[in-house]
């Protein structure tokens, strides 16, 4: 399996752990605000082999454990059929924790990874109904919600993008996730590259709006947290 981006040390992407962060290429959705357009659109990028990643982790942890986990994001990792075999190799050769960032459109792969014990943390995006209708993947997405809840550890996260999340649709967006361990309300940022350049003109919600939604849905989740 090949990767197309690598942040060798991260203190942010796996809760309370030092991780190495790798990026897959390609995605089956086209969220206009996506901050990784080069990965989604299959731009020419240098390949990074799975061997080089495994060797790096083994070398860093040879005498002392510096890397606790690997985080696999994209793009969308679960569109790659080789992902499961890569996860098995990571567990066998390094023993580090594994986190997958996903849009939730491949419930079968997620269920298999959980059953085999080769994923420790899943972060699944909460998508607007507008995005899911365009993709025809709504049923798969809904299946993934209950599957992710069976993982050792997980989170759901909603990027609050004006025009895609609003007072009219937020109840419908949130309802399938009720009862979850944790849900993050993530602030939208318009200061980096995105798939659709017009999103640069979209002004993020005021923090007060996210606080309002946090209070509204506070009793629907074990914990609901704002990420600015």
Rosetta blueprint (number, residue, H / E / L):
1 X L
2 X E
3 X E
4 X L
5 X E
6 X E
7 X E
8 X E
9 X E
10 X E
11 X L
12 X L
13 X L
14 X L
15 X L
16 X L
17 X L
18 X L
19 X E
20 X E
21 X E
22 X E
23 X E
24 X L
25 X L
26 X L
27 X L
28 X L
29 X L
30 X L
31 X L
32 X L
33 X L
34 X L
35 X L
36 X L
37 X H
38 X H
39 X H
40 X H
41 X L
42 X L
43 X L
44 X L
45 X L
46 X L
47 X L
48 X E
49 X E
50 X H
51 X H
52 X H
53 X H
54 X H
55 X H
56 X H
57 X H
58 X H
59 X H
60 X H
61 X L
62 X L
63 X L
64 X L
65 X L
66 X L
67 X L
68 X L
69 X E
70 X E
71 X E
72 X E
73 X E
74 X L
75 X L
76 X L
77 X H
78 X H
79 X H
80 X L
81 X L
82 X L
83 X H
84 X H
85 X H
86 X H
87 X H
88 X H
89 X H
90 X H
91 X H
92 X H
93 X H
94 X L
95 X L
96 X L
97 X E
98 X E
99 X E
100 X E
101 X E
102 X E
103 X L
104 X L
105 X L
106 X L
107 X H
108 X H
109 X H
110 X H
111 X H
112 X H
113 X H
114 X H
115 X H
116 X H
117 X L
118 X L
119 X L
120 X L
121 X E
122 X E
123 X E
124 X E
125 X E
126 X E
127 X L
128 X L
129 X H
130 X H
131 X H
132 X H
133 X H
134 X H
135 X H
136 X L
137 X L
138 X H
139 X H
140 X H
141 X H
142 X H
143 X H
144 X H
145 X H
146 X H
147 X H
148 X H
149 X L
150 X L
151 X L
152 X L
153 X L
154 X E
155 X E
156 X E
157 X E
158 X E
159 X E
160 X E
161 X L
162 X E
163 X L
164 X L
165 X E
166 X L
167 X L
168 X L
169 X L
170 X H
171 X H
172 X H
173 X H
174 X H
175 X H
176 X L
177 X L
178 X L
179 X L
180 X L
181 X L
182 X L
183 X E
184 X E
185 X E
186 X E
187 X E
188 X L
189 X L
190 X L
191 X L
192 X L
193 X L
194 X L
195 X L
196 X L
197 X H
198 X H
199 X H
200 X H
201 X H
202 X L
203 X L
204 X L
205 X L
206 X L
207 X H
208 X H
209 X H
210 X H
211 X H
212 X H
213 X H
214 X H
215 X H
216 X H
217 X L
218 X H
219 X H
220 X H
221 X L
222 X L
223 X L
224 X E
225 X E
226 X E
227 X E
228 X L
